[in-house]
Amino acid sequence: MNHSKRVRGSAAARRRKLSAPLGAAFLLLAAVGLVAVVLFSVGSVRKILDPTAKYERYARFIGPVVMMDPVPFSRVENIEQNVVQQAALWAALTGENRESYTYDDTGMLLVPASDVDVAAVKLFGPSVQIVHRSFDDTDASYLFDPEIQSYRVPLVAKLAYSAEVVDLEKQGDNITLTVGYIAPGNIWSTDVQSDRGSAVIPEKYMYYDLTKWSEGYYISAVRDVENLPSRD
């Protein structure tokens, strides 16, 4: 009888010795998990309260249109066709499919017209009309090949404005962005969104009106800014 008690006692002691480090491990994991949750929550709240990321996202979205420096318009139907075509082409060039594009025998980048169509709708909404054709700008010639339904794009320096969103006002389903036009730079060597920061003073400002639809927001108007916003 005493021998049986001693066996049971030693077994219980061994279980207590094993459970102690296991318990400490579980407590450590719980503490690590709690810290991770707190850090994640703090980071999420910081992102919500800090408008910088949101401003940069909108700047990337409207960037291909700012590049074209369009004449102000109050309706999508009034946008100049060359602005629609060229902005959509550059949106495709800087979009998520960029790495999948191939080159022709002369070293020109081939951009499918279907990608340009999709980019035009994302920029200007479902009612936009686009005509595919070759065009020239101050930097180079961009050739549309109807046989392969693609643009042949030269990889030459492209100088254009970049966008800096300095203010955002939301009213219902509409958003108005106050957009600074940063002096022209080489679009191929830098992102469409200027990374030069607020130390660079925009040459001018414009209002970009965005309208909500089933796919997000599209640019519905571009308006002049009568009074420059304060940078304080």
Phi, psi and chi 1 to 4 in degrees:
 res  aa     phi    psi   chi1   chi2   chi3   chi4
   1 MET       -  -47.9 -174.8   69.2  178.3      -
   2 ASN   -63.7  -37.3  -69.5  -23.7      -      -
   3 HIS   -62.0  -40.5  175.2   72.3      -      -
   4 SER   -64.1  -41.2  175.5      -      -      -
   5 LYS   -63.8  -40.2  -72.0 -177.6  178.2  179.8
   6 ARG   -64.4  -38.7  -75.8 -164.3  -60.2  -88.5
   7 VAL   -63.8  -45.3  170.5      -      -      -
   8 ARG   -65.2  -38.0  -72.3 -162.7  -63.1  -88.4
   9 GLY   -65.1  -42.0      -      -      -      -
  10 SER   -67.8  -35.7   60.6      -      -      -
  11 ALA   -64.8  -42.3      -      -      -      -
  12 ALA   -64.1  -38.6      -      -      -      -
  13 ALA   -63.6  -41.9      -      -      -      -
  14 ARG   -63.0  -40.0  -75.5 -164.5  -62.1  -87.7
  15 ARG   -62.8  -39.4  -74.7 -162.8  -63.6  -88.9
  16 ARG   -65.5  -39.1  -74.5 -165.5  -64.3  -88.0
  17 LYS   -64.2  -38.6  -70.5 -179.7  179.3  179.6
  18 LEU   -73.8  -37.2  -70.5  173.4      -      -
  19 SER   -70.4  -27.7   63.3      -      -      -
  20 ALA   -61.4  -53.0      -      -      -      -
  21 PRO   -67.3  -33.4   19.7  -31.3      -      -
  22 LEU   -63.4  -42.3  -73.8  175.2      -      -
  23 GLY   -63.0  -41.5      -      -      -      -
  24 ALA   -63.5  -38.6      -      -      -      -
  25 ALA   -64.7  -43.7      -      -      -      -
  26 PHE   -62.9  -40.1  -78.5  125.1      -      -
  27 LEU   -64.3  -39.5  -71.8  174.1      -      -
  28 LEU   -64.2  -44.2  178.0   60.6      -      -
  29 LEU   -62.8  -40.6  -71.0  173.5      -      -
  30 ALA   -63.1  -40.1      -      -      -      -
  31 ALA   -65.8  -42.4      -      -      -      -
  32 VAL   -62.5  -42.6  170.0      -      -      -
  33 GLY   -62.4  -40.5      -      -      -      -
  34 LEU   -63.9  -43.7  178.1   60.0      -      -
  35 VAL   -61.9  -42.1  170.5      -      -      -
  36 ALA   -62.0  -42.3      -      -      -      -
  37 VAL   -63.8  -43.2  168.9      -      -      -
  38 VAL   -62.9  -45.4  170.5      -      -      -
  39 LEU   -63.2  -41.2  -69.2  176.0      -      -
  40 PHE   -62.8  -42.2  175.6   79.4      -      -
  41 SER   -65.3  -43.7  -60.1      -      -      -
  42 VAL   -62.1  -43.4  170.3      -      -      -
  43 GLY   -63.2  -40.3      -      -      -      -
  44 SER   -65.4  -43.3  -61.5      -      -      -
  45 VAL   -64.4  -39.6  171.2      -      -      -
  46 ARG   -62.6  -41.1 -174.2  174.3  -62.7  166.2
  47 LYS   -64.2  -37.8  -72.8 -178.4  179.2  179.4
  48 ILE   -67.8  -42.4  -66.6  173.5      -      -
  49 LEU   -77.7  -27.9  -63.5  178.1      -      -
  50 ASP   -89.2  117.0 -176.9    4.7      -      -
  51 PRO   -80.3   -5.2   31.5  -35.2      -      -
  52 THR   -58.0  -48.5  -58.2      -      -      -
  53 ALA   -62.0  -40.4      -      -      -      -
  54 LYS   -64.8  -43.0 -178.0 -174.2  -64.4 -175.3
  55 TYR   -60.9  -42.7  -76.5   10.7      -      -
  56 GLU   -66.0  -36.3  -69.6  177.2   -9.7      -
  57 ARG   -64.3  -43.5 -174.0  171.7   67.2 -108.4
  58 TYR   -67.8  -36.0  -78.5  118.4      -      -
  59 ALA   -63.0  -40.3      -      -      -      -
  60 ARG   -65.4  -37.8  -75.2 -169.0  -65.6  -89.1
  61 PHE   -64.5  -48.6  170.7   59.6      -      -
  62 ILE   -86.1   -7.8   65.8  172.2      -      -
  63 GLY   -50.2  -47.3      -      -      -      -
  64 PRO   -61.8  -27.2  -26.1   36.5      -      -
  65 VAL   -79.6  -41.6 -179.7      -      -      -
  66 VAL   -58.8  -35.7  172.0      -      -      -
  67 MET   -54.2  -36.1  -74.2  174.4   59.1      -
  68 MET   -82.2  -11.0  -59.6  -57.5  112.0      -
  69 ASP    47.0   60.8 -169.7   13.8      -      -
  70 PRO   -69.8  152.8   29.1  -37.2      -      -
  71 VAL   -66.3  138.0  173.7      -      -      -
  72 PRO   -52.4  143.3  -27.3   36.0      -      -
  73 PHE  -143.0  151.7   58.3   86.9      -      -
  74 SER  -107.9  -11.2   58.0      -      -      -
  75 ARG  -141.5  148.6  -61.0  177.1   58.5 -169.2
  76 VAL   -58.8  -36.0  171.5      -      -      -
  77 GLU   -63.1  -18.5  -66.7   78.7    6.4      -
  78 ASN   -96.1    1.5  -63.2  -25.3      -      -
  79 ILE   -70.5  137.6  -52.9  172.9      -      -
  80 GLU   -61.9  136.0  -64.6  175.1  -44.5      -
  81 GLN   -59.7  -37.2  178.4   57.8 -143.1      -
  82 ASN   -66.0  -30.3   67.9  -53.4      -      -
  83 VAL   -68.3  -45.4  171.6      -      -      -
  84 VAL   -58.9  -50.6  173.4      -      -      -
  85 GLN   -63.3  -50.1 -178.7 -168.7   23.2      -
  86 GLN   -72.7  -38.4  -65.3  179.4   42.5      -
  87 ALA   -64.1  -41.9      -      -      -      -
  88 ALA   -65.5  -38.0      -      -      -      -
  89 LEU   -63.4  -43.6  175.5   59.5      -      -
  90 TRP   -72.0  -29.9  -82.2   96.5      -      -
  91 ALA   -64.7  -39.2      -      -      -      -
  92 ALA   -66.9  -41.1      -      -      -      -
  93 LEU   -63.1  -30.9  -79.5  167.4      -      -
  94 THR  -104.5   10.6   55.7      -      -      -
  95 GLY   -89.5 -172.0      -      -      -      -
  96 GLU   -71.6  -17.8   57.9 -173.7   13.7      -
  97 ASN   -90.9    1.0  -67.2  -24.7      -      -
  98 ARG   -53.2  -41.6  168.3   66.2  175.6   83.2
  99 GLU   -70.3  -15.5  -63.3  -58.7  -38.6      -
 100 SER   -88.7   -8.2   66.8      -      -      -
 101 TYR   -73.9  146.4  -63.0  156.3      -      -
 102 THR  -110.7  179.0   58.1      -      -      -
 103 TYR  -119.4  150.6  -62.6   85.2      -      -
 104 ASP   -87.0 -175.5   65.7   11.3      -      -
 105 ASP   -67.3  -18.3  -66.1  -22.9      -      -
 106 THR   -96.5    2.2   64.3      -      -      -
 107 GLY    88.5   10.3      -      -      -      -
 108 MET   -88.0  142.8  -61.5 -177.3   78.6      -
 109 LEU   -78.1  134.1 -169.4   65.7      -      -
 110 LEU   -98.3  118.9  -62.5  175.1      -      -
 111 VAL  -116.2  116.2 -178.1      -      -      -
 112 PRO   -61.1  138.1  -21.7   33.1      -      -
 113 ALA   -62.1  -30.3      -      -      -      -
 114 SER   -62.5  -36.1   57.4      -      -      -
 115 ASP   -68.2  -35.5  -77.5    8.0      -      -
 116 VAL   -67.9  -38.3  178.9      -      -      -
 117 ASP   -59.8  -47.3  -71.2  -30.0      -      -
 118 VAL   -61.9  -43.1  170.6      -      -      -
 119 ALA   -63.9  -38.4      -      -      -      -
 120 ALA   -62.3  -42.9      -      -      -      -
 121 VAL   -66.3  -40.2  171.7      -      -      -
 122 LYS   -63.0  -36.6  -73.0 -177.2  177.1  179.1
 123 LEU   -77.1  -45.8  -75.5  172.9      -      -
 124 PHE  -118.6    5.7  -58.0  110.9      -      -
 125 GLY    90.4  174.3      -      -      -      -
 126 PRO   -69.9  -17.2   26.1  -35.2      -      -
 127 SER   -92.6    0.6   64.6      -      -      -
 128 VAL   -68.1  145.5   69.0      -      -      -
 129 GLN  -115.8  136.3  -60.9  -67.4  -35.9      -
 130 ILE  -132.9  136.5 -176.0  169.9      -      -
 131 VAL  -113.3  121.1  177.6      -      -      -
 132 HIS   -85.1  125.5  -64.3  -65.1      -      -
 133 ARG  -163.3  161.8   59.4 -167.7  176.4 -167.3
 134 SER   -71.3  153.3  -60.0      -      -      -
 135 PHE  -153.7  159.8   63.5   89.6      -      -
 136 ASP  -116.8  146.3  -62.6  -34.7      -      -
 137 ASP  -128.8 -168.6   63.8   13.4      -      -
 138 THR   -69.7  -14.3   56.3      -      -      -
 139 ASP  -102.4  -36.8  -57.5  -54.6      -      -
 140 ALA  -169.6 -179.9      -      -      -      -
 141 SER  -105.5  138.0  -64.3      -      -      -
 142 TYR  -116.7  116.9  -61.2   78.2      -      -
 143 LEU  -102.1  129.2  -52.5  177.0      -      -
 144 PHE   -98.3  123.8  176.5   67.3      -      -
 145 ASP  -103.3  105.3 -170.3  -26.5      -      -
 146 PRO   -66.7  -23.9   22.3  -31.6      -      -
 147 GLU   -67.7  -37.1  -68.1 -173.1    2.8      -
 148 ILE  -108.5    3.7   60.9  173.8      -      -
 149 GLN    49.5   51.9  -73.6  -66.0  -62.3      -
 150 SER  -146.1  156.7  -65.2      -      -      -
 151 TYR   -94.1  141.5  -73.5   87.1      -      -
 152 ARG  -102.3  110.7  -61.5 -178.3 -173.0  -87.4
 153 VAL  -108.5  123.6  178.2      -      -      -
 154 PRO   -77.5  141.1   29.7  -34.9      -      -
 155 LEU   -91.7   67.4  -60.9 -178.4      -      -
 156 VAL  -113.9  166.5  -63.7      -      -      -
 157 ALA   -57.6  131.4      -      -      -      -
 158 LYS  -121.8  110.2  169.8   65.2  177.3  176.3
 159 LEU   -94.3  127.1  -61.2  178.7      -      -
 160 ALA  -160.6  161.5      -      -      -      -
 161 TYR   -65.1  151.8  -77.5  111.5      -      -
 162 SER  -119.5  160.4   56.0      -      -      -
 163 ALA  -101.9  142.4      -      -      -      -
 164 GLU  -132.5  112.5 -179.7 -173.4   10.7      -
 165 VAL   -81.2  122.1  175.2      -      -      -
 166 VAL  -109.7  -13.2  -61.7      -      -      -
 167 ASP  -158.6  154.1 -165.7   21.3      -      -
 168 LEU  -141.9  130.3 -179.0  154.8      -      -
 169 GLU  -129.2  126.0 -178.5  179.4  -12.8      -
 170 LYS  -113.3  131.4 -174.8  173.8 -177.5  179.9
 171 GLN  -135.1  105.4  -67.8 -175.8  -16.3      -
 172 GLY    62.2 -124.0      -      -      -      -
 173 ASP   -91.5    9.7  -70.3  -21.2      -      -
 174 ASN  -116.3  144.0  -61.3  -48.9      -      -
 175 ILE  -126.9  134.9  -68.2  175.7      -      -
 176 THR  -114.6  121.5  -64.8      -      -      -
 177 LEU  -101.1  134.6  -55.5  175.2      -      -
 178 THR   -94.0  117.3  -56.9      -      -      -
 179 VAL  -116.6  126.2 -179.0      -      -      -
 180 GLY   -91.2  136.7      -      -      -      -
 181 TYR   -95.7  110.9  -79.5   50.3      -      -
 182 ILE   -82.2  139.4  -56.2  -61.9      -      -
 183 ALA   -47.5  143.3      -      -      -      -
 184 PRO   -52.5  136.3  -28.3   36.7      -      -
 185 GLY  -137.6  176.3      -      -      -      -
 186 ASN   -78.0  112.0 -176.0    0.2      -      -
 187 ILE   -68.4  -29.9  -61.3  -56.8      -      -
 188 TRP   -70.1  -29.2  -78.7  119.2      -      -
 189 SER   -95.9  -10.4   62.5      -      -      -
 190 THR  -134.3  160.9   59.1      -      -      -
 191 ASP   -69.0  156.9 -172.5   71.3      -      -
 192 VAL   -57.6  -38.2  172.3      -      -      -
 193 GLN   -79.4  121.2  158.5   65.2   10.7      -
 194 SER   -61.1  133.3  172.3      -      -      -
 195 ASP  -103.3   17.9   57.6    4.3      -      -
 196 ARG   -85.2  -10.4  -74.0  169.6  -75.1 -176.7
 197 GLY    78.6 -177.8      -      -      -      -
 198 SER   -74.3   -5.8   57.7      -      -      -
 199 ALA   -67.7  -21.9      -      -      -      -
 200 VAL   -89.0  123.2  177.7      -      -      -
 201 ILE   -83.8  124.1  -56.5  -60.6      -      -
 202 PRO   -59.5  148.3  -24.6   35.1      -      -
 203 GLU   -73.0  -30.4  -71.6 -169.0   -4.5      -
 204 LYS  -160.5  171.7   65.1  176.0 -178.7  177.9
 205 TYR  -127.6  149.5  -64.4   87.0      -      -
 206 MET  -141.0  154.7  -60.0  -69.2  -74.8      -
 207 TYR   -92.4  133.6  -71.5  129.9      -      -
 208 TYR  -115.5  116.6  -85.2   63.0      -      -
 209 ASP   -92.1  128.3  -66.5  -28.6      -      -
 210 LEU  -112.7  137.7  -50.9 -176.8      -      -
 211 THR  -117.0  136.7  -61.4      -      -      -
 212 LYS   -78.7  141.0 -170.1  173.7 -177.1  178.5
 213 TRP  -146.2 -173.3   69.1  -55.4      -      -
 214 SER   -62.6  -23.9   59.5      -      -      -
 215 GLU  -100.0    5.0  -58.7  -62.0  -38.4      -
 216 GLY   129.4 -120.0      -      -      -      -
 217 TYR  -130.7  148.3  -74.4   89.6      -      -
 218 TYR  -129.9  159.9   67.3   87.3      -      -
 219 ILE   -79.5  116.1  -58.6  169.2      -      -
 220 SER  -105.5  -16.2   53.7      -      -      -
 221 ALA  -163.5  153.2      -      -      -      -
 222 VAL  -128.8  127.0  172.4      -      -      -
 223 ARG  -128.6  153.6  -61.6 -179.9  -72.8  118.8
 224 ASP   -70.5  150.0  -71.4  -47.6      -      -
 225 VAL  -102.5  118.2  174.0      -      -      -
 226 GLU   -74.4  -42.4  -64.7 -178.7   -0.7      -
 227 ASN  -118.5  127.1  -62.0  -48.1      -      -
 228 LEU   -64.0  137.5  -63.9 -179.0      -      -
 229 PRO   -68.9  150.0   26.3  -34.7      -      -
 230 SER   -71.6  142.2  172.5      -      -      -
 231 ARG  -100.7   13.9  -62.2  -53.9  -60.6  -92.2
 232 ASP   -72.5      -  -64.3  -23.2      -      -
